[in-house]
């Protein structure tokens, strides 16, 4: 008997309702922040700049929190480059990315892991845990290279599936480095986009996008291949 069969209808509905509420909350937050733009990022940047020598650390902390509520990462990174230049700004952006990944993963784990495991069932949850133990950090790294995916949203999902915080932090540190440089450098070059720094940033972005697309395609083919093999392997007779 699997974990799915052990769930009562009431427990299943409760798990579904919790995950639906979690998803709805994320959707509302994404709309308000990323679409309706209820947060004045320019105003936040001005307040941080007024803190003087503590501005890089203050911006790192504020950006980590804003990233967790779906303020677009490229916008925050460009602000870091504008305020602190390409070198210091890149480190600030990278620290912010790690902070956002840690915050979102922790919240996703607390809000959705129990219900996700309950709906998956014990056997499938154990298989996922084994995959996470072997490849969880590299899944985070790979996601960061794939263009067009919200890092914050992905981190919430990773947390709900139980990826440990240390894997999220290290994976975000490695995987976010190229884009941290790209968007920070573009922000630092905003007054002269024909500067060599801007061209370098664009070249790095192109290389990162190509690598990410290739990795995503290869990962999808590998996943499909494993699924096909499981379907074609006949069940063994328990009497033999």
N, C-alpha and C positions, 0 to 999 in steps of 0.2 A: 504494500500500500504506500503511495507517495504522500508527500506533504500536502498536495492539492486535495487529495481525497479526505484528509483529516480535518479540513476546514469546514466548519458549519456554514450554512448560508448566511447567518447573521455576521459571523466573523469575516467572511469574504466581502460582504457589503460594507462592513466597517473599514476594512483595508482599502477598498476601492474609493470610498468616500474620503478617506484621509488623503490618499494620493491625488484625487480630483481636486480637493480643497487646496492642497499644496501647489498643484499645477495652475489652478486658477489664480492663486495669490501671485505666483511668478508672472503670469500673463498680464495681470493688472499692473504690477510694478514695472514690467517691461514697457507697457504702453505709456504709462505716465512719465517715465524717465527717458526712454529712448525715442519715443514717438512724439508725445505731447511736450517734452522738454520742460517739465515743471521745475527742474533744478537749474539755476543760473550758474553755469560753469565758469563764465567770465568773472562773475562776482566772487565766486569761491577762490579763483586764482588771484584776484586782487587782495582778498583778505589774507591769503597765505603769504603773498609777497610782502605784506606789511609786518610779518613776524621777524623780518631781518635775518640774522644768521641761522635761526632755527627753521627757515623756510623750506629747505630740502626735506628735512625730517617731517615737518608738518604736512607738506604736500604728499609725501609718501603715504602717511597714515590716512589723510583725507581721501586720496585717490583710491586707496585700497577699499575703503568703505563705499565710495561712490561707484567703483567698479562692481561691487557686490550687489548694488541696486540697479545695475544695467546702464549706468552712464557709459557711453561707448569708449572702449579702451584707446582707440586711436586719437580721440579728442583729448583724453587725459594725457596721453604720451606727448602729443604735440604741445600741450600746455607746459609740460615739464621741460621740453626742449626750448620753448620760448623763454621760460623763466631762468633756467640754469645752464643752458648751452648743451651741446651734444654729449659731452663726456659725463659731467655730473648728472645731467638729465637722464641719460640712459640708465645709470645705476638707480636713480630714483624711480624711473618707470619699471625697471625690473623688480625692485623691492615691492612696489605697489602691486605688480602682477602676482607675486608670490603671496602677498597679503590677501588679495582678493580670492585667490584659489583656496587659501586656508579657511577664510571666513565662509565662503559659499559651500565648500565641501563639508565643513562642520555642520552648518545649518541643514544641508541636504541629508546628511547622515542622521541628524536628530529628528528631522521631520518625516523622512520617507523610508529609511532602511528597514525598520521593523515591518511595515506594510509590504514593501517590495519583496522581502524574504518570505513573508506569509503567503503572498500570491504565487510566488515562484515554486514554493514547496521545498522541503528540506533537501531533496536530492539535487535539484537544479541549483539551489542556493549554494550547496557545497561545491558543485562544479565551478560555479562562478567565483567562489572564494579561492579555489585552487588556481584559476586563471589569473585572478588579481594578484595572488602571491607571486606568480611567475612573471606576469607582464603588465601589472597595473601601472607602474611608473612610466613604462614606455607607451602605454595607451594614452596617458596624459601628454607626453611629449609629442606623439603623433597628432593628437587633436590640435595642438597649438600650431602645427605646421599647415593644417588644412584651412584654406581661406574660406571666409563666409560663415563660420560657425562662432556663435557667441561663446567666449571663454567662460563667462560667468554661468551661463545656462548649462554648458557642458560640465562645469565643476559641481553644480547642484546635482546633476544626474550622477556623476561619478560618486559623490558623497552618498546618495541614496542607495547605490549599489555596494557601498561599503569600502571603497578605496581608502586606505589609511591616510591620515593627514600628512605623514612624512613623505609618502609617495606623491601626494598632490603637490607639496611644497617643492620637492626636488624636481619632479616632472615639469612644473610650471617654470622653475628657474632655468632649466635646460631648454625647454621648448619655446619659452617666451623671449629668449635672448635676441634672436634675429629681428623679430618684429618690434621689440623694445627699441633697438637701435634705429630701425627704419622710421618709425613714426616720430620718435624723438628728434632724429636728425632732420626730418622734414619740418618739424615745428621750429627747430633752431634756424632753418634756412628759409623760413616763410617770407622773408623780405627779399630773397634772391634765390628763386627756385632753379636758376641756371648755374648755381655754384656747384663745384665738384662734389661737395658733401651731399647735395640733393640727388645728383646723378648716381652716386654710390649707394644711397639709400634705396633708390628705385631699382637698381640692379640687384641688391640683396633681396628686396621684396619679390622680384620676379623669380629668382633662384629658389627662395623659400616656398613660393606658391607651386612651382613645378615639382619640387620634392614632396610637398604635402599632397598634391594631387596623385602623384605616383604611389606614395605610401598608402593613401586611402583606397586606390584601385587595387593594389596588391592585397591589402587587408581584407577587402570585400571578397576578392576571389578566393583567398584562403578560408574565409568564413563559409562561403558557399561550398567549397570543396569538402570541408569537414562535415557540413550538413548532409551533402550527397552521400559521403561514405557511411554516415550513420544510418541513412535510409536504406542503403543497399546491403548492409551486413545483416544476414538472417539471424533471427533469434535462436539461441541455443536451446536445445531440449533439456530441461532441468533433470531428466532421468539419465542423461548421458554425460 
